Amino acid sequence: MCSRASDPQAETPGHAQLRPALDRAAFKLTRDRRISGAMTRSLISLFLLVLSMAAQAQTPQAVVENDNTTVRVYSEVASVAPGEPFWLGVELDPSTGWHTYWRNPGDSGMTNALAWTLPEGVTAAPPLYPVPARLPLGPLMNYGYKGAATLLVRVTPPDDLGQRVAGDRLPVVLAADWLVCADICVPESARLSFSLPLGDGAADPAAAERFAGARAALPGASPWTAQAVSDGERLRLDVTTATAALATVTEAYFFPRDAMLIDHAAGQAVSAGEDGFSLTVPLAAGVEPEGPVRGLLKVWPADGPARGYALTAALEQGPVAAPAGTPSAQAADVGDRGAGDQGAGASTVGGAGAPGADLGVLTALAFALVGGVLLNLMPCVFPVLSLKALAMVQGGQRGARHRRVEGAAYTVGVLVSMLALAGVLLALKAAGQSVGWGFQLQNPWIILGLILVLFAVGLNLAGLVSVGGRFAGVGQGLTQRSGPVGAFFTGVLATVVATPCTAPFMAVALGFALTQTAGVALAVFAALGLGLALPILAISTIPPLAAVLPRPGAWMEVFKQALAFPVFLTVVWLVWVLGIQTGADGVAAALAAMVLLAFMVWMARVWGGSAAWRGVGVVLALVGTVAWVMAAPVTLASRPVAGQAASAGAVAQQPFSRDRLEALRAAGEPVFVYFTAAWCITCQVNERVALAAPRVERFLAERDIHVLVGDWTSRDDRIGRVLRRYGRSGVPLYLFFTGPGEPVILPQILTPEGVMDDISAALAAAEAAVSGSRADAASSMR
């Protein structure tokens, strides 16, 4: 048997079949190894890049984490060179939903306090703050930051720093105190200490981006010139700029450095001029500004984000015209709004922005109509309504046509007087006055006029005097005369005496009206007047209702005389209101005027037939009138006594002040605030029926609820601004605060049970919110 030598190149048929598969396997293995190597190299490169970026990220010199804020301190330099200033950055980073404050915190809050402990000769300048945002809180306006804010501090070492420190290091200690707020406010503090090496003062490359961002957030130097003008009530900033620059600005807002300069919560009205724009804002109460006005002007260009500029304006005294509108101030700065995202408080250049409202015109008209109907049931209007009904009964025998004419005349009288009242109110508001429903009763002279008119009406109703046609439309014509003239002036009288009262639905409707254009406002007041006239108009035009009226007879004279007594009681109430406004001297002046009026009416009746006696009476009347006129300006000078409009009770009441309210809210105390006036009948009824009820007083005392009373008997612009903040044009207004958040607004017609139920529900909701926050905090710690 012979064997054949092995040839390595020779392949068997099986090998030939396996060869392609082996080649493919070898190729795949080689490719996978290459891919794996490339991926490995890529991952290593990425890892090195991450390490490099981490190495470049700046580590703070010191960090303290509190419950609601983390504070960090950064240095812009890697080492400190003697005699060369350098910068530190103090970052306050609140938790989500919390905020810190600017150098001027606004109406509440607290200025940050940074106390540095440095070697002798080393100084730290006051911090530079980034541009703040508006932080509205209830009726207040605060300034601050909802995110991390870096305060830049310039530190200057002496030339001989090396001789003043040990170990070639600069020790730095910072004691920081600040207030951080959300639904509650918490004072926090931190002590941070670190040291920096002495060297050539080279910048830390890792700090470049951080400090560049911090500087970009600071207000820039103003490219404009500004002049400030004050008239003691308002401050106007006249900003001069190029037309091209003005064209890009859609909004502007002034943040004053002085916390006591302006009313922060008031709107800032901006109007455009040929060479710039003017910004007008009310001054804080009792402030007489001196020296230059300093602060920050924040503008919203149409082509970019908001920008802030440091502003210093020389101040001069001069007239400041009231802005054409009353912009709202209660809006926060949310990021950098574009031109279409108009913020309240910062007004559009070229005109004051009108604040929005959720009520709607049709709803406001309906509310005003219903409120006017309900106004007929108020004690101030019901006697006049009875007078008109009595006149319609008396003239019922003249037929349906006569009744319709009188009803129409009465309605026209109500509408004309209501629109006239609205016109005066809107004109005063346009002039910058804080006025609302019932504003005329804040004037002692108007109170006196009402006293005399109603006194004459009461005398006439009682049959004590009977005045001829010359007095028609004012005395007898308002009560007895059954023609259209008498009906018209009865409607006027009904409007006048209705102003001390506020019916349900009225306040919301009128509050809406006074924030709208003049046309909408007049329409809402017309709807209110139509509602006031509606009962008489319905009786005069709908036969089935007219049929309900009783037949005329002798009872009418008795009823007419009986109506004199509620009118006299109204006179007594008005004299009491005048006494609160002017003191005992004003009461004496009113009583003297009433006696003089009675004498003149009696003289016209008794001595009217004799020319000689008529002459004597005229002389006596003139002497009395002259003497009264000489004394009245002094005795009727407004001298309000704070707090007298409120009812006295067992619960300790304090006069309303914004500072006191904010102090209590910041401390987390429950506060019940109500705004009242002596001339507001609705207010007085609520206070005696509900607020002065023993069980309500016990309820408030047991829960340690503070009570603040705002008396609007005499004009007070600060109270007027609070009323406008909550959509009201007048009193009453009842607010319950459980802390820094928005208050609960109670109804205008109060009952003891309603007050206690509303406050209990608010307290329960606040307690539930606090419990939820604690639970969330506990879960986050876990």
Secondary structure, DSSP 8 states (H G I E B T S, - for coil): -------TT---HHHHHHHHHHHHHHHHHHHHHHHHHHHHHHHHHHHHHHHHHHHHS---SEEEE-SSEEEEEEESBSSB-TT--EEEEEEEEE-TT-BEEEEEEESSS---EEEEE--TT-EE---B----EEEEETTEEEEEESS-EEEEEEEE--TTHHHHSSTTEEEEEEEEEEEEESSSEEEEEEEEEEEEEBSS--B-GGGHHHHHHHHHTS-EE-SSEEEEEE-SSEEEEEEE--HHHHHTEEEEEEEESSTTSB-TTS--EEEE-SSEEEEEEEB-TT----S-EEEEEEEEETTS--EEEEEEEEEEE------SS---------SS--TTS--SSSEETTS------SS-HHHHHHHHHHHHHHHTTSTTTHHHHHHHHHHHHHTGGG-HHHHHHHHHHHHHHHHHHHHHHHHHHHHHHHTT----TTGGGGSHHHHHHHHHHHHHHHHHHTTS----GGGTTTSHHHHT--SHHHHHHHHHHHHHHHTT---TTHHHHHHHHTTS-HHHHHHHHHHHHHHHHHHHHHHHH-HHHHTTS---STHHHHHHHHTHHHHHHHHHHHHHHHHHHH-HHHHHHHHHHHHHHHHHHHHHHHSTT-HHHHHHHHHHHHHHHHHHHHHHHHHTS----TTTTS---SS-EEE--HHHHHHHHHTT--EEEEEE-TT-HHHHHHIIIIIT-HHHHHHHHHTT-EEEEEE-SS--HHHHHHHHHTT-SSS-EEEEESSSS--EE--SS--HHHHHHHHHHHHHHHHHHHHHHHHHHHHHH-
